[in-house]
Amino acid sequence: MRPKYLVDTDWVIFYLRGKEPFVSTLKEYQKDSLAISVVSLAELYEGVYRSDNPISREKGLKDFLAGVEILDVDRHIAWLFGKHRADLRRQGLPLADFDILIGCTALHHKLVLLTNNRRHYERIAGLSMRSLGL
């Protein structure tokens, strides 16, 4: 089944910490198939290995990933990244490279980005997002 949603790093962190409504929402959305960017995965592994208990943290992450498609950065996403990064810099609106790559992954695959970091992504034209109140 083709994914409908791309999960941002923040939502996975909330999920792994057992925070509602993220746990129940992601479990519900898994029925529609979830994806995660390899960039988010790299950020999550950094968190695993910075934690006091990396073995337990990595197990939790692997359990979550069992039901999630991991999307790589390909040539088209790299092209979108370059275009959006140049446009944002030209406008004086810099954005972290990882956030641009994650946003461009969602754009390329026509996925809704699940994030509570809307300010990080709202400058990427055409990006569809969904957030939850805390």
KELO-306913 format. One record per atom (N, C-alpha, C): x, y, z; residue in one letter. Coordinates in steps of 0.1 Angstrom, whole numbers, plus 5000, padded with zeros to 4 digits. Each point is the difference from the previous one (the first is absolute). Layout:
# residues N
XYZA
...
//
This chain:
# residues 134
500849885000M
499250125000M
500950125000M
499750104992R
500750124999R
499750095012R
501150055006P
499850095012P
499250134997P
499350055010K
499350124999K
500750115008K
500749965010Y
500650095010Y
501549985001Y
500750115002L
501450005003L
500150055014L
500649925009V
500150045014V
501350085003V
499850115006D
501250085003D
500649955013D
501350045002T
500749955011T
499350035014T
499450125001D
499450035013D
498949915004D
499249964990W
498949915003W
500549865004W
501049954994V
500649875004V
500550015015V
500750115003I
500550025014I
498850005009I
498950074997F
498950005009F
499449865001F
499949934989Y
499549865000Y
500949915009Y
501350014998L
500949915008L
500050045015L
499650125003R
499950045015R
498649975005R
499149944992G
498749965004G
499050125002G
500350114993K
499150125001K
498849994992K
498850035006E
498850014993E
499850144996E
499350034989P
499349914991P
500849944989P
501350015001F
500949964989F
500049844998F
500049935012V
500049864999V
498849954993V
498850045005S
498749954994S
499950054985S
500450124997T
499950054987T
500949924990T
501249985004L
500949924991L
499649864998L
499449945011K
499549864998K
498850004990K
499250105001E
498950014991E
500550024985E
500950104999Y
500650034986Y
500849884994Y
500549915009Q
500749894995Q
499149914991Q
498750015002K
499149924991K
500150054986K
500250134999D
500250074986D
501449994995D
500949955008S
501449984996S
500850135002S
501049995008L
500850115004L
501449994993L
500750114998A
501350004996A
500850105008A
501349985000I
501050095007I
501150024991I
500650135000S
501150034992S
501349945006S
500949954992V
501349955005V
500750125008V
499750124997V
500550115008V
499550005014V
498749995002S
499449985013S
500649885008S
500249904992L
500649885007L
501450035005L
500850074992A
501350045005A
499950085013A
499150105000E
499850085012E
499649915012E
499149914998L
499649915010L
501149915006L
500849954991Y
501249925004Y
501050095008Y
500150124997E
500850095008E
499550005015E
498650025001G
499450005013G
500249875007G
499949894993V
500249875006V
501449995007V
501050044993Y
501449995004Y
500450115010Y
499250105001R
500350115010R
499349975013R
499149905000S
499249975012S
500849925010S
499549995012D
500649935011D
499849844998D
499149974992N
499749854998N
499849974985N
501150014992P
499849984986P
499549874995P
500249895008I
499549874996I
498550005000I
499450055011S
498550015002S
499450094989S
500750124999R
499550104990R
500049944986R
501049934996E
500149954987E
499049894997E
499749925011K
498949904998K
498750074998K
499750105008G
498750074998G
499950064986G
501150064995L
500050054986L
499849904990L
500749885001K
499849894991K
498649955000K
499449995012D
498649955000D
499150104993D
500250135001F
499250104993F
500249984985F
501349994996L
500349994986L
499449884993L
499749905007A
499549874994A
498750034992A
499250105003G
498850034992G
500250124991G
501250044997V
500250134993V
500949984988V
499750074989E
500949994988E
501050115002E
501349974998I
501150105000I
500350054986I
499950134998L
500250064987L
501450064999L
500749964990D
501450064998D
499950134993D
501150085000V
500150124992V
500549964986V
499350034990D
500449964986D
500350134993D
500249984987R
500450124991R
499050115000R
498749964999H
498950104999H
499950075013H
500149935011I
499950075013I
501250105002I
501249954995A
501250095000A
499850134992A
499349984988W
499750114992W
499050105007W
499049945006L
499050085007L
500750085012L
500949935007F
500750065011F
500850124995F
500749984989G
500850114995G
499250124996G
498949974993K
499150114996K
499450075012K
499449935009H
499450065012H
501050085009H
501249945001R
501050065009R
500450134994R
500350004986A
500450124994A
498950115001A
498749964997D
498950095001D
499950075014D
500149915010L
499950055014L
501150095004L
501249974996R
501250095003R
499950134992R
499549994988R
499850134992R
499050095007R
499049945007Q
499050085007Q
500550045014Q
501249955004G
500450035013G
499349925011G
499649884996L
499249915009L
500749875002L
501250005006P
500749875001P
499349905008P
500249874997L
499349895006L
501149895001L
499949925011A
501049895002A
499949914988A
501249954996D
500149914988D
499249875003D
500049945012F
499349885002F
498550034998F
499550115005D
498650034999D
499650024985D
500850064992I
499750014986I
500049874993I
501049915004L
500049864994L
498749935004L
499650005012I
498849935004I
498850064993I
499950135000G
498850064993G
500049974985G
501250004993C
500049964986C
499749854998C
500349925009T
499749864999T
498449995000T
499450075009A
498550005001A
499450054987A
500650114995L
499550064987L
500249904988L
501149944999H
500349914989H
499149885000H
499749955012H
499149885001H
498650035001H
499650135001K
498750055001K
499349955013K
500850015011L
499649965013L
499750125009L
499149975010V
499750105010V
501049995011V
500750115003L
501049995011L
499450025013L
500249905009L
499550005014L
501150065008L
499750135005T
501050075007T
499350105010T
500750035011N
499550115008N
501050114999N
501049994991N
500950114997N
499650074988N
498850055000R
499450074988R
500950114995R
500650085010R
500850114996R
501249964992R
500549885003H
501249954992H
499649984986H
498849974997Y
499649954986Y
499150094993Y
499450105006E
499050084993E
500550084989E
501350024999R
500650084989R
500349914988R
499749875001I
500249924988I
498750004992I
500050064989A
498750024992A
499549864996A
498649995001G
499349884996G
500049885009G
500750025012L
500149895009L
498749995009L
499449885000S
498849975008S
500549945014S
499450065010M
500449965014M
498849975009M
500249925010R
499049985010R
500750015013R
499450065010S
500650025013S
498949965011S
500549985012L
499249975011L
500350105011L
498950045007G
500250095012G
500649935011G
500850075008L
500749935012L
499250045013L
//
